[in-house]
Amino acid sequence: MTREFAISFAEEWIAAWNAHDLDRVLSHYTDDFCITTPMAVKLLPGSDGTVKGKAAVRAYWAIGLERIPDLEFRLLDLLTGINGLTVYYVNTATNKRSAEQLFFNEDLKVVRAAVHYSE
């Protein structure tokens, strides 16, 4: 994981979210991608907070975009690791800060994510 890749990825990732373009956002993920997030517990009743597979994640994220139509992310910081990075950002529509840990495969596609929110 190079710093250059991390910066480029984070800038594109945020731009895709801010455009509300799920195809563009999902282009960064593998088909068997898995995300764990407290928001899934709220939006998907009966969920343990984990959403698996690109189709299921698309449906979950579509609910989020529907409920927050003015969603916009602003990057606060970016942390890099061996095979992953953490995007620390604020959702300006809700003023909620988030830290999203993204883990990549050898093709630099996200295979797993864990999201943490401020209260």
C-alpha positions in Angstrom: 0.0 0.0 0.0 1.7 3.2 -1.2 0.8 6.6 0.1 0.2 7.7 -3.5 -2.3 4.9 -4.2 -4.1 5.6 -0.9 -4.5 9.3 -1.7 -5.6 8.6 -5.2 -8.1 5.9 -4.0 -9.5 8.1 -1.2 -10.0 11.1 -3.5 -11.8 9.0 -6.2 -13.8 7.1 -3.5 -15.1 10.3 -2.0 -15.8 11.8 -5.4 -17.8 8.7 -6.3 -19.8 8.9 -3.1 -20.4 12.7 -3.5 -21.7 12.0 -7.0 -24.1 9.4 -5.5 -22.9 7.0 -8.3 -23.2 3.5 -6.8 -21.7 1.9 -10.0 -18.6 4.1 -9.6 -18.4 3.4 -5.8 -18.8 -0.3 -6.3 -16.1 -0.5 -9.0 -13.6 -0.4 -6.2 -14.9 -3.6 -4.5 -14.7 -7.3 -5.2 -17.9 -9.3 -6.0 -17.7 -11.1 -2.6 -17.0 -7.9 -0.6 -18.1 -7.8 3.0 -18.8 -4.8 5.2 -19.4 -4.6 8.9 -21.1 -1.4 10.1 -23.4 -0.3 12.9 -25.5 1.5 10.2 -26.5 -1.9 8.7 -28.1 -2.8 12.1 -30.3 0.3 11.8 -31.1 0.0 8.1 -31.4 -3.8 7.8 -33.6 -5.1 10.6 -32.4 -8.5 11.8 -28.9 -7.8 10.5 -25.9 -8.4 12.7 -24.3 -5.4 11.0 -22.6 -7.4 8.3 -23.5 -7.2 4.6 -22.0 -9.7 2.2 -21.7 -9.6 -1.6 -21.8 -6.7 -4.0 -25.5 -7.0 -4.8 -26.5 -6.9 -1.1 -24.1 -4.0 -0.4 -25.6 -2.1 -3.4 -29.1 -2.5 -2.0 -27.9 -1.5 1.5 -26.1 1.6 0.2 -29.1 2.6 -2.0 -31.2 2.8 1.2 -28.6 5.1 2.7 -28.5 7.4 -0.3 -32.3 7.5 -0.4 -32.5 8.4 3.3 -29.7 11.0 3.1 -30.3 12.6 -0.4 -27.8 15.4 0.4 -25.0 13.0 1.5 -21.6 14.5 1.0 -18.2 13.3 2.4 -15.2 15.5 3.2 -11.9 13.8 3.9 -10.4 14.6 7.3 -7.4 12.2 7.3 -6.1 9.1 5.6 -4.1 6.3 7.3 -2.2 3.6 5.5 -1.3 0.1 6.5 0.2 -3.0 4.9 -2.8 -4.1 2.7 -5.3 -1.5 3.7 -6.1 2.0 4.6 -8.5 3.9 6.8 -10.5 6.8 5.4 -11.4 9.3 8.1 -14.2 11.6 6.9 -17.2 13.7 7.9 -20.6 13.3 6.3 -21.5 17.0 6.0 -25.2 16.2 5.7 -25.3 14.7 9.2 -22.1 16.1 10.6 -21.2 12.6 11.7 -17.5 11.6 11.6 -16.6 8.1 10.2 -13.6 5.9 10.0 -13.7 3.3 7.3 -11.1 0.6 7.3 -10.7 -0.9 3.9 -8.7 -4.1 3.2 -7.5 -4.8 -0.3 -6.6 -7.9 -2.4 -3.6 -8.2 -4.7 -5.6 -6.4 -7.5 -6.1 -3.4 -5.2 -9.9 -4.1 -4.9 -11.6 -3.8 -1.5 -12.5 -7.2 -0.1 -13.5 -6.2 3.4 -14.5 -3.1 5.3 -15.3 -2.1 8.8 -16.9 1.2 9.6 -16.9 3.2 12.9 -19.0 6.3 13.6 -18.8 9.2 16.0 -21.9 9.6 18.2 
